[in-house]
Amino acid sequence: MPPDYTAAQGFATGVVIQEAIRQAGGLEDERLRKAVANPDIHTFYGAFRIDPKSGRQIGHQTLLVRWQRGEKVVIWPPEAT
């Protein structure tokens, strides 16, 4: 069976971890945290970046979509429509 959404998420997580370790040059927590705050990590979901102060993922914005007349249309956020 083809990979599902959960498998895709797991793969994207692995891409982020691999790139963070490469950029940090090791496994030390603070160096990894700084690496994931770098805006140069991308997956097929888009950019991945952690706010260094809050620890929240800020690099990728989730879009809300719906199907209209057979086409997928972005309905939120307004600037993405």
N, C-alpha and C positions, 0 to 999 in steps of 0.2 A: 504494500500500500504506500502511496506517496506520503512524505513527511507532512505532519499537520502544523498548525500555528504554534503549538507548544514546542515542537522540535525546532522550528525556525527561531523562536525566542532563545532557546538554549544555545543554538549555534551563534546567534548575534552576541549573546553574553560571552561566549568563548572568544569571539573576535575582540571584544572590548578588553577582556582580561589579558589576552595575548599582547595586544598593542600597549596596554598600560605597563605590563612587565618589561616589554622592549624599551619603552620610553624611560621608565624608571631605572632600568639597569639592575633590577633585583626585586626582592619581595618585601622590602621594608614598608610598613604601613604609610608613613608620611610621604615617602617618595611616590608610592602608588596613588595616593590621594591627589598629589600635585599633578601626576600624569593624567588622571581622568578629568582634571579641571582644564586640561589643554583642549582647545576646540578642534584638534586635528584627528579625532577618532571618528570613523564613519562605519556604519553597517548598512545593510540593505534597508533598514528602517529609517536611515538618515543619520544626522549628526548625533553624537553622544558626548555630553559634557556635564560635569558635576559642578554645581556652585560650591566654591571652596568654603564659604561661610556656613551655608545651610545643609550641604550634603545632598541637596535635591538635584535630580536630573533636569537640566535646563536646555540641553542641546537639541532635543527633538520635541516638536509640538504635535500633539495628537490632533488629528482633524476629525470632525464629526461629518459623516457623509450619509446620504440617503439616495435611493434609486428614484429617478424621475423619468418617466417615459422611456424606460430601458437604459438610462445612462446614470452613472454614478456622479452625484453633484455634491461638492463641499458646501455645507451649510454653516459651519463654525470652525474657526473664528472668522469674523466678518472680513478681515483683511486678506484672507486666503480664498475668498469666494470670487 
